[in-house]
Amino acid sequence: MTGPFLSLAQIRNRLILTARAVLRDHRAGPDGRCRVCRVLECRVATAARNVIDAASATCRPAEGRAAEQTRAHDATPRPAGTASATEPPLRAADEW
């Protein structure tokens, strides 16, 4: 059960833990079939793998994300005379 007080990281971690538990239950037996569903290609196990893959794809190091955001920010063309949110505002020459 998730509540509004959980962070996105906590919700993501709970999804991963649930997907791992599903994979433990729905692993292939000696005959190659799912132990619960008794089919060769278990849809439940496939969905659990997809959840883990999606969660690991969104979990990148913070340094990598910051560098990518900086590169994307620098590559974005801006109209002349406008500054980005991270640049200090320019003062007029008479304010010096």
GROMACS elastic network, one bead per residue, 0.5 to 0.9 nm:
[ bonds ]
;  ai    aj funct       b0    kb
    2     5     6  0.81814   500
    2     6     6  0.68840   500
    2    11     6  0.70949   500
    2    14     6  0.87074   500
    3     6     6  0.58577   500
    4     7     6  0.80185   500
    6     9     6  0.80647   500
    6    10     6  0.59739   500
    6    11     6  0.65676   500
    7    10     6  0.52108   500
    7    11     6  0.64122   500
    7    12     6  0.86617   500
    8    11     6  0.51137   500
    8    12     6  0.60924   500
    8    13     6  0.85804   500
    9    12     6  0.50087   500
    9    13     6  0.61213   500
    9    14     6  0.86503   500
   10    13     6  0.50511   500
   10    14     6  0.62348   500
   10    15     6  0.86693   500
   11    14     6  0.51285   500
   11    15     6  0.62691   500
   11    16     6  0.87263   500
   12    15     6  0.51325   500
   12    16     6  0.63220   500
   12    17     6  0.87478   500
   12    55     6  0.68691   500
   13    16     6  0.50799   500
   13    17     6  0.61988   500
   13    18     6  0.86153   500
   13    55     6  0.85534   500
   14    17     6  0.50524   500
   14    18     6  0.61105   500
   14    19     6  0.85189   500
   15    18     6  0.51530   500
   15    19     6  0.61158   500
   15    20     6  0.86342   500
   15    51     6  0.75164   500
   15    52     6  0.81196   500
   15    55     6  0.84365   500
   16    19     6  0.50404   500
   16    20     6  0.61601   500
   16    21     6  0.86522   500
   16    48     6  0.83910   500
   16    51     6  0.70511   500
   16    52     6  0.58183   500
   16    55     6  0.72759   500
   17    20     6  0.51369   500
   17    21     6  0.62894   500
   17    22     6  0.87066   500
   18    21     6  0.51061   500
   18    22     6  0.62520   500
   18    23     6  0.86906   500
   18    48     6  0.82504   500
   19    22     6  0.50472   500
   19    23     6  0.62161   500
   19    24     6  0.87100   500
   19    45     6  0.82831   500
   19    47     6  0.82816   500
   19    49     6  0.71597   500
   19    50     6  0.89819   500
   19    51     6  0.67848   500
   19    52     6  0.67712   500
   20    23     6  0.50240   500
   20    24     6  0.62731   500
   20    25     6  0.87708   500
   20    48     6  0.71941   500
   20    49     6  0.83238   500
   20    52     6  0.80081   500
   21    24     6  0.51006   500
   21    25     6  0.64040   500
   21    26     6  0.86676   500
   21    48     6  0.89686   500
   22    25     6  0.51622   500
   22    26     6  0.60026   500
   22    27     6  0.84337   500
   22    44     6  0.76122   500
   22    45     6  0.67516   500
   22    48     6  0.66442   500
   23    26     6  0.50702   500
   23    27     6  0.57546   500
   23    44     6  0.82044   500
   23    45     6  0.55463   500
   23    46     6  0.86992   500
   23    48     6  0.65299   500
   23    49     6  0.76506   500
   24    27     6  0.56282   500
   24    45     6  0.89442   500
   25    34     6  0.86197   500
   25    35     6  0.73799   500
   25    36     6  0.71293   500
   25    45     6  0.87507   500
   26    29     6  0.88922   500
   26    34     6  0.54730   500
   26    35     6  0.58651   500
   26    36     6  0.58508   500
   26    37     6  0.75071   500
   26    42     6  0.74225   500
   26    44     6  0.73759   500
   26    45     6  0.59173   500
   27    32     6  0.88211   500
   27    33     6  0.80728   500
   27    34     6  0.56396   500
   27    35     6  0.64322   500
   27    36     6  0.83535   500
   27    42     6  0.87013   500
   27    45     6  0.73976   500
   28    31     6  0.74835   500
   28    32     6  0.50860   500
   28    33     6  0.50306   500
   28    35     6  0.60469   500
   28    38     6  0.87956   500
   28    40     6  0.79756   500
   28    41     6  0.89648   500
   28    42     6  0.87050   500
   29    32     6  0.52734   500
   29    33     6  0.55668   500
   29    34     6  0.60866   500
   29    35     6  0.57563   500
   29    38     6  0.89769   500
   30    33     6  0.75201   500
   31    34     6  0.87379   500
   31    40     6  0.88185   500
   32    35     6  0.88823   500
   32    39     6  0.83875   500
   32    40     6  0.61419   500
   32    41     6  0.87710   500
   33    36     6  0.86477   500
   33    37     6  0.78608   500
   33    38     6  0.52669   500
   33    39     6  0.50529   500
   33    41     6  0.72507   500
   33    42     6  0.79064   500
   34    37     6  0.54101   500
   34    39     6  0.55185   500
   34    40     6  0.63035   500
   34    41     6  0.73677   500
   34    42     6  0.61098   500
   34    45     6  0.85647   500
   35    38     6  0.55905   500
   35    39     6  0.82480   500
   36    39     6  0.84401   500
   36    42     6  0.89134   500
   37    40     6  0.87332   500
   37    42     6  0.67291   500
   37    43     6  0.89384   500
   37    44     6  0.86762   500
   38    41     6  0.89258   500
   38    42     6  0.79850   500
   39    42     6  0.58868   500
   39    43     6  0.89760   500
   41    44     6  0.89569   500
   41    45     6  0.81729   500
   41    46     6  0.78550   500
   42    45     6  0.54247   500
   42    46     6  0.63331   500
   42    47     6  0.87841   500
   43    47     6  0.61215   500
   43    48     6  0.86062   500
   44    47     6  0.51366   500
   44    48     6  0.62512   500
   44    49     6  0.86853   500
   45    48     6  0.50157   500
   45    49     6  0.61747   500
   45    50     6  0.86013   500
   46    49     6  0.51072   500
   46    50     6  0.62222   500
   46    51     6  0.87444   500
   47    50     6  0.50018   500
   47    51     6  0.62909   500
   47    52     6  0.87850   500
   48    51     6  0.51147   500
   48    52     6  0.63984   500
   48    53     6  0.86609   500
   49    52     6  0.51636   500
   49    53     6  0.61048   500
   49    54     6  0.85717   500
   50    53     6  0.50032   500
   50    54     6  0.60185   500
   50    55     6  0.84650   500
   51    54     6  0.51774   500
   51    55     6  0.60799   500
   51    56     6  0.85698   500
   52    55     6  0.51058   500
   52    56     6  0.60792   500
   52    57     6  0.84978   500
   53    56     6  0.52358   500
   53    57     6  0.60992   500
   53    58     6  0.88035   500
   54    57     6  0.51135   500
   54    58     6  0.64757   500
   54    59     6  0.88113   500
   55    58     6  0.53804   500
   55    59     6  0.63541   500
   56    59     6  0.50424   500
   56    60     6  0.76499   500
   57    60     6  0.70546   500
   59    62     6  0.87689   500
   60    63     6  0.83759   500
   60    64     6  0.67458   500
   60    65     6  0.67964   500
   61    64     6  0.54019   500
   61    65     6  0.65360   500
   61    66     6  0.88383   500
   62    65     6  0.51184   500
   62    66     6  0.61417   500
   62    67     6  0.86129   500
   63    66     6  0.51432   500
   63    67     6  0.61833   500
   63    68     6  0.86076   500
   64    67     6  0.51653   500
   64    68     6  0.61408   500
   64    69     6  0.85657   500
   65    68     6  0.50995   500
   65    69     6  0.60664   500
   65    70     6  0.85297   500
   66    69     6  0.51102   500
   66    70     6  0.61269   500
   66    71     6  0.86287   500
   67    70     6  0.50806   500
   67    71     6  0.61830   500
   67    72     6  0.85521   500
   68    71     6  0.51020   500
   68    72     6  0.60287   500
   68    73     6  0.83592   500
   69    72     6  0.50522   500
   69    73     6  0.58589   500
   69    74     6  0.84581   500
   70    74     6  0.60308   500
   70    75     6  0.84856   500
   71    74     6  0.51463   500
   71    75     6  0.61018   500
   71    76     6  0.86885   500
   72    75     6  0.51285   500
   72    76     6  0.62837   500
   73    76     6  0.53582   500
   73    77     6  0.85879   500
   73    84     6  0.85133   500
   74    77     6  0.77424   500
   78    81     6  0.83526   500
   78    82     6  0.66485   500
   78    83     6  0.77646   500
   78    84     6  0.81289   500
   79    82     6  0.59852   500
   79    83     6  0.87510   500
   80    83     6  0.85569   500
   83    86     6  0.80835   500
   83    87     6  0.62195   500
   83    88     6  0.79191   500
   83    89     6  0.70693   500
   83    90     6  0.83307   500
   84    87     6  0.54738   500
   84    88     6  0.83620   500
   84    89     6  0.88693   500
   85    88     6  0.77939   500
   85    89     6  0.87757   500
   87    90     6  0.86935   500
   91    94     6  0.82258   500
   91    95     6  0.64682   500
   91    96     6  0.79121   500
   92    95     6  0.56191   500
   92    96     6  0.76576   500
   93    96     6  0.59357   500
